[in-house]
Amino acid sequence: MVTTLVYRNNRLAVENPPTSMLASLREEPGVMMWIDLQDPSEKHVKRIMEELFQFHPLVIEDCATDSPFPKLEAYDDYLHLVMHAVDYSKTDKFTTTELDLILGKNFLVTFHRQPLRPIQAALDRYVRSPNHPVRGPDRLAHTILDYMVDAYQPALAELRQELEDIEFEALREGIAEELFPRVLTLRKELSLLRQIVRPQRQTVVELAQGKTRFIRKTIQPYLRDLGDDLIRIESQAASWSDQLILSFRVFLNKSSHEAGEGIRVLTSLTALSIPPLLIGGWFGMNFEHMDILGQGWAYPATLGVTLLATIGMAAFIRRRGWL
């Protein structure tokens, strides 16, 4: 699918003109165009990318082949930028879609295989406001990148909620049997988020340094702000990862404490049984010369000694705080 916005004197003039008109429109003074190629056919790739703009074969190849890393490469007449839009859901987790932006003096070409929310949001914004001036393709590119950064917010909100749920589970009474795999899963997602954000942050920072003539000085502060947003996202992911480990350590310490409490109770109960076992075991030997067994007071005396010894042991255990 091909979507085209043609601006004349910084205002939207034509929407989705015939492909045959693009060559004449491009040569018209004061005209700027944004062409979005979503999963284009070979015919559109050849007509627009090869014939109309005459992009380098390597640029066309990079657009057709997904790259795992962002890329920024300047040519004589345009700038090729490879970014990755992120989508997040609890079922699919993190998924990324490559977005190629080819930025020239009076045009912007975007290329992507899958539908992208940042692209659609930018298109809706400019189509709804046809009288809103757009002073350069770098402004269009910044808008798309801005929406791409905004797309991280739902993911951050869900990750934050998952972190809070794990912290609650770690502090509640009892042992959460599924806590350990949840911790591993969330830590893996945070690590993946940092892997996605870090190279894109570096690319945006490089783009904001003004080393290319296709980015005006008026746009550079906005790009630096996007770089700061990506830095904050990366730092937040690192902070949450550390916080997750701390919560899990609290959980382990709590579990160890609970296990220690159980062992202490069992040990105390065992200690209470020692006096009866010792006295009962001794008098149960039925030694031949144990004359005391024939006395009438022997049983009450033995029972009294057993009770006193047990009470004394219980008092000792209670004073030590074991029970």
C-alpha positions as CSV (number, residue, x, y, z in Angstrom):
1,M,0.0,0.0,0.0
2,V,1.3,3.4,-1.0
3,T,0.2,6.6,0.9
4,T,1.4,10.0,-0.4
5,L,1.0,13.4,1.1
6,V,2.1,16.3,-1.2
7,Y,2.8,19.7,0.4
8,R,2.9,22.9,-1.5
9,N,4.4,25.9,0.3
10,N,4.4,24.0,3.6
11,R,0.7,23.1,3.5
12,L,-1.0,19.9,2.5
13,A,-2.1,20.3,-1.2
14,V,-2.7,16.8,-2.6
15,E,-3.4,13.5,-0.9
16,N,-2.6,10.2,-2.7
17,P,-2.0,11.6,-6.2
18,P,-1.5,9.1,-9.1
19,T,2.0,7.6,-9.2
20,S,2.4,9.0,-12.7
21,M,2.2,12.6,-11.3
22,L,4.9,12.1,-8.7
23,A,7.8,12.9,-11.0
24,S,6.3,16.2,-12.1
25,L,5.3,17.1,-8.6
26,R,8.9,16.4,-7.3
27,E,10.3,18.9,-9.8
28,E,7.8,21.6,-8.9
29,P,9.3,24.5,-6.8
30,G,8.0,24.7,-3.3
31,V,6.7,21.1,-3.2
32,M,7.6,18.6,-0.5
33,M,6.2,15.0,-0.4
34,W,6.0,12.1,2.0
35,I,5.5,8.7,0.5
36,D,4.8,5.8,2.8
37,L,5.4,2.4,1.4
38,Q,3.7,-0.4,3.5
39,D,4.6,-3.8,2.2
40,P,4.9,-2.5,-1.4
41,S,4.8,-4.6,-4.5
42,E,7.9,-5.0,-6.7
43,K,6.2,-2.6,-9.2
44,H,5.9,0.2,-6.6
45,V,9.5,-0.4,-5.4
46,K,10.8,-0.2,-8.9
47,R,8.7,2.8,-9.9
48,I,9.2,4.9,-6.8
49,M,12.5,3.8,-5.3
50,E,14.4,3.0,-8.4
51,E,13.0,5.2,-11.1
52,L,11.6,8.3,-9.3
53,F,14.2,8.8,-6.6
54,Q,17.0,6.6,-8.0
55,F,18.0,5.3,-4.6
56,H,21.3,3.4,-4.2
57,P,20.8,-0.3,-4.7
58,L,22.2,-1.0,-1.2
59,V,19.5,1.3,0.3
60,I,16.8,-0.6,-1.6
61,E,18.3,-3.9,-0.5
62,D,18.4,-2.7,3.2
63,C,14.7,-1.8,3.0
64,A,13.8,-5.2,1.6
65,T,15.9,-7.1,4.1
66,D,15.3,-6.7,7.8
67,S,18.3,-5.6,9.8
68,P,18.5,-6.3,13.6
69,F,20.3,-3.1,14.3
70,P,19.5,0.6,13.7
71,K,21.5,2.3,11.0
72,L,22.3,5.9,9.9
73,E,24.0,6.4,6.6
74,A,24.3,9.6,4.6
75,Y,24.4,9.8,0.8
76,D,24.9,12.7,-1.5
77,D,21.2,13.6,-1.9
78,Y,19.5,11.8,1.0
79,L,19.9,10.3,4.4
80,H,19.0,6.7,5.2
81,L,17.8,5.9,8.7
82,V,16.9,2.4,9.9
83,M,14.9,2.2,13.1
84,H,12.7,-0.4,14.9
85,A,9.2,0.4,16.1
86,V,8.2,-1.6,19.2
87,D,5.0,-3.2,20.1
88,Y,4.3,-5.0,23.4
89,S,1.6,-7.2,24.7
90,K,1.3,-9.7,27.6
91,T,0.9,-12.6,25.1
92,D,3.4,-11.7,22.4
93,K,5.8,-9.7,24.7
94,F,8.2,-7.5,22.7
95,T,8.0,-7.4,18.9
96,T,9.8,-5.0,16.7
97,T,9.2,-4.0,13.1
98,E,11.9,-2.3,11.0
99,L,11.1,1.1,9.7
100,D,13.3,2.7,7.0
101,L,13.3,6.5,6.6
102,I,14.9,8.0,3.6
103,L,15.1,11.7,4.1
104,G,16.0,14.2,1.3
105,K,15.9,17.9,0.8
106,N,12.2,18.0,-0.2
107,F,11.0,14.4,0.4
108,L,10.6,11.7,3.0
109,V,10.1,8.1,2.0
110,T,9.1,5.6,4.7
111,F,9.3,1.8,4.1
112,H,7.9,-0.9,6.4
113,R,6.5,-4.4,5.9
114,Q,4.0,-4.4,8.8
115,P,1.4,-1.8,9.7
116,L,2.9,0.6,12.3
117,R,1.0,2.7,14.8
118,P,3.6,5.6,14.7
119,I,3.2,5.9,10.9
120,Q,-0.6,5.8,11.1
121,A,-0.7,8.3,14.0
122,A,1.5,10.7,12.0
123,L,-0.6,10.3,8.8
124,D,-3.8,10.9,10.8
125,R,-2.4,13.9,12.4
126,Y,-1.3,15.6,9.2
127,V,-4.4,14.6,7.2
128,R,-6.7,16.0,10.0
129,S,-4.8,19.3,10.0
130,P,-4.3,20.1,6.3
131,N,-3.8,23.8,7.1
132,H,-1.1,23.1,9.7
133,P,2.3,24.1,8.1
134,V,5.0,21.5,7.8
135,R,8.3,23.1,7.2
136,G,10.5,20.4,5.9
137,P,10.7,16.6,5.7
138,D,12.9,16.5,8.8
139,R,9.8,17.7,10.8
140,L,7.8,14.8,9.4
141,A,10.7,12.4,10.4
142,H,10.8,13.9,13.9
143,T,7.0,13.4,14.3
144,I,7.3,9.7,13.3
145,L,10.2,9.2,15.7
146,D,8.3,11.0,18.4
147,Y,5.4,8.6,18.0
148,M,7.8,5.7,18.1
149,V,9.1,6.8,21.4
150,D,5.6,7.3,22.7
151,A,4.8,3.7,21.8
152,Y,7.1,2.6,24.6
153,Q,4.8,4.0,27.3
154,P,2.2,1.1,27.2
155,A,5.1,-1.4,27.5
156,L,6.6,0.6,30.4
157,A,3.2,0.7,32.2
158,E,2.7,-3.0,31.9
159,L,6.3,-3.8,33.0
160,R,5.9,-1.5,36.0
161,Q,2.6,-3.2,37.0
162,E,4.2,-6.6,36.7
163,L,7.1,-5.4,38.9
164,E,4.7,-4.1,41.5
165,D,2.8,-7.4,41.5
166,I,6.0,-9.3,42.0
167,E,7.0,-7.0,44.9
168,F,3.6,-7.6,46.5
169,E,3.9,-11.4,46.1
170,A,7.4,-11.3,47.6
171,L,6.2,-9.6,50.8
172,R,2.9,-11.4,51.3
173,E,2.5,-14.3,53.8
174,G,3.3,-17.8,52.5
175,I,5.6,-18.8,49.6
176,A,4.7,-17.9,46.1
177,E,5.5,-21.0,44.1
178,E,5.4,-19.2,40.7
179,L,7.4,-16.2,41.7
180,F,10.8,-17.4,40.5
181,P,9.8,-18.0,36.9
182,R,8.0,-14.7,36.9
183,V,11.1,-12.9,38.1
184,L,13.2,-14.6,35.3
185,T,10.6,-13.7,32.7
186,L,10.4,-10.1,33.7
187,R,14.2,-9.7,34.0
188,K,14.5,-11.1,30.5
189,E,11.9,-8.6,29.2
190,L,13.7,-5.7,30.8
191,S,17.0,-6.9,29.3
192,L,15.4,-7.1,25.9
193,L,13.9,-3.6,26.3
194,R,17.4,-2.2,27.0
195,Q,18.8,-4.1,23.9
196,I,16.1,-2.5,21.8
197,V,16.4,1.0,23.2
198,R,20.2,1.4,23.5
199,P,21.2,1.3,19.8
200,Q,18.3,3.5,18.8
201,R,19.2,6.0,21.4
202,Q,22.7,6.1,20.0
203,T,21.4,6.6,16.5
204,V,19.0,9.4,17.6
205,V,21.8,11.2,19.5
206,E,24.0,11.0,16.4
207,L,21.3,12.3,14.3
208,A,20.8,15.3,16.7
209,Q,24.4,16.3,16.5
210,G,23.9,18.1,13.2
211,K,26.5,16.3,11.2
212,T,24.2,16.1,8.2
213,R,22.7,18.9,6.1
214,F,19.3,17.1,5.9
215,I,18.5,18.0,9.6
216,R,18.0,21.6,10.2
217,K,19.3,23.3,13.4
218,T,15.7,24.0,14.5
219,I,14.9,20.3,14.6
220,Q,18.1,19.3,16.5
221,P,16.8,20.3,20.0
222,Y,13.7,18.1,19.4
223,L,15.9,15.2,18.4
224,R,18.0,15.7,21.5
225,D,14.8,15.6,23.6
226,L,14.0,12.3,21.9
227,G,17.4,11.0,22.8
228,D,16.9,12.1,26.4
229,D,13.6,10.2,26.5
230,L,15.3,7.0,25.2
231,I,18.0,7.5,27.8
232,R,15.4,7.7,30.5
233,I,13.7,4.5,29.2
234,E,17.0,2.7,29.2
235,S,17.9,3.9,32.7
236,Q,14.4,3.1,34.0
237,A,14.7,-0.5,32.6
238,A,18.1,-0.9,34.4
239,S,16.7,0.5,37.6
240,W,13.7,-1.8,37.5
241,S,16.0,-4.8,36.8
242,D,18.0,-3.9,40.0
243,Q,14.8,-3.4,41.9
244,L,13.5,-6.8,40.7
245,I,16.7,-8.5,42.0
246,L,16.3,-6.7,45.3
247,S,12.7,-7.8,45.7
248,F,13.7,-11.4,44.9
249,R,16.4,-11.3,47.5
250,V,13.8,-10.0,50.0
251,F,11.7,-13.0,49.0
252,L,14.6,-15.4,49.5
253,N,15.4,-13.9,52.9
254,K,11.8,-14.1,54.0
255,S,11.6,-17.7,52.8
256,S,14.8,-18.5,54.7
257,H,13.4,-16.8,57.8
258,E,10.2,-18.7,57.5
259,A,12.1,-22.0,57.1
260,G,14.2,-21.1,60.1
261,E,11.1,-20.4,62.2
262,G,9.7,-23.8,61.3
263,I,13.0,-25.6,62.2
264,R,13.1,-23.7,65.5
265,V,9.6,-24.7,66.4
266,L,10.3,-28.4,65.6
267,T,13.6,-28.2,67.6
268,S,11.7,-26.7,70.5
269,L,9.1,-29.5,70.4
270,T,11.9,-32.1,70.3
271,A,13.6,-30.4,73.3
272,L,10.3,-30.6,75.3
273,S,10.1,-34.4,74.7
274,I,13.7,-35.0,76.0
275,P,12.8,-35.1,79.8
276,P,10.0,-37.7,79.4
277,L,12.1,-39.7,77.0
278,L,15.1,-39.8,79.3
279,I,13.2,-40.6,82.5
280,G,10.8,-43.0,80.8
281,G,13.6,-44.7,79.1
282,W,15.6,-45.1,82.3
283,F,12.8,-46.5,84.4
284,G,11.7,-48.7,81.5
285,M,14.9,-50.7,81.5
286,N,13.5,-53.0,84.3
287,F,16.9,-53.5,85.9
288,E,16.9,-56.5,88.3
289,H,18.1,-54.4,91.4
290,M,15.8,-51.3,90.8
291,D,14.2,-51.6,94.2
292,I,12.5,-48.2,93.8
293,L,10.0,-49.7,91.4
294,G,8.4,-51.6,94.2
295,Q,7.7,-48.5,96.4
296,G,4.2,-47.0,96.4
297,W,5.5,-43.5,96.0
298,A,7.8,-44.3,93.1
299,Y,5.2,-43.6,90.3
300,P,4.0,-40.2,91.7
301,A,7.6,-39.1,92.4
302,T,8.7,-40.1,88.9
303,L,5.7,-38.4,87.3
304,G,6.4,-35.2,89.3
305,V,10.1,-35.2,88.3
306,T,9.1,-35.7,84.7
307,L,6.6,-32.8,84.8
308,L,9.0,-30.5,86.6
309,A,11.7,-31.2,84.1
310,T,9.4,-30.7,81.2
311,I,8.1,-27.4,82.7
312,G,11.6,-26.3,83.3
313,M,12.6,-27.1,79.7
314,A,9.5,-25.2,78.5
315,A,10.4,-22.1,80.6
316,F,14.0,-22.2,79.2
317,I,12.7,-22.4,75.6
318,R,10.2,-19.6,76.2
319,R,12.9,-17.4,77.8
320,R,15.1,-17.9,74.7
321,G,12.2,-16.9,72.4
322,W,12.1,-20.2,70.5
323,L,8.4,-20.6,71.1
